[in-house]
Amino acid sequence: MRERDDFVPPEQRASTGLPLSVMLLSMLTIILYLIVGGVISNNGSGVVAVYVPQQTDAEHP
């Protein structure tokens, strides 16, 4: 049980090591995820063919 005179002052200097390391680790994980996903989804079929409908004489009166 705490005594009445047992007062601990609040922390004056907070450490930023843990939040910064979590943020950097998250950024690296996202970058790695995007790189690996890009390599996996790039299966060499980057050629796209677009077929335009041809005009016929029936469309013009």
C-alpha positions in Angstrom: 0.0 0.0 0.0 1.3 3.5 -0.8 2.1 5.9 1.9 0.8 9.4 1.9 4.3 10.9 1.6 5.4 8.3 -1.1 5.4 10.7 -4.0 7.1 9.9 -7.3 7.5 12.9 -9.6 6.5 12.4 -13.2 9.2 11.5 -15.7 11.0 14.5 -17.0 12.7 13.0 -20.0 10.8 10.5 -22.1 12.7 8.0 -24.2 11.9 8.1 -28.0 13.7 5.0 -28.9 10.8 2.6 -28.8 8.3 4.7 -30.8 10.9 5.5 -33.4 12.0 1.9 -33.8 8.4 0.8 -34.1 7.8 3.4 -36.8 10.9 2.5 -38.7 10.2 -1.2 -38.5 6.6 -0.6 -39.8 7.9 1.5 -42.7 10.5 -1.1 -43.7 7.8 -3.8 -43.5 5.5 -1.9 -45.8 8.3 -1.2 -48.2 9.3 -4.8 -48.3 5.7 -5.9 -48.7 5.3 -3.6 -51.7 8.6 -4.7 -53.3 7.8 -8.4 -52.9 4.2 -7.9 -54.1 5.4 -6.1 -57.2 7.9 -8.8 -58.0 5.3 -11.6 -57.6 2.6 -9.8 -59.6 4.9 -8.9 -62.4 4.6 -12.2 -64.3 5.9 -10.9 -67.7 2.5 -10.3 -69.2 2.8 -6.5 -69.3 1.6 -6.3 -72.9 -1.9 -5.0 -73.2 -3.9 -5.3 -76.4 -6.8 -3.0 -77.0 -9.4 -3.9 -79.7 -11.4 -1.0 -81.1 -14.7 -1.9 -82.7 -14.7 -1.4 -86.5 -17.1 0.9 -88.2 -19.6 -0.7 -90.5 -21.7 0.8 -93.2 -24.9 0.0 -91.2 -24.1 2.7 -88.7 -24.2 5.6 -91.3 -27.6 6.2 -93.0 
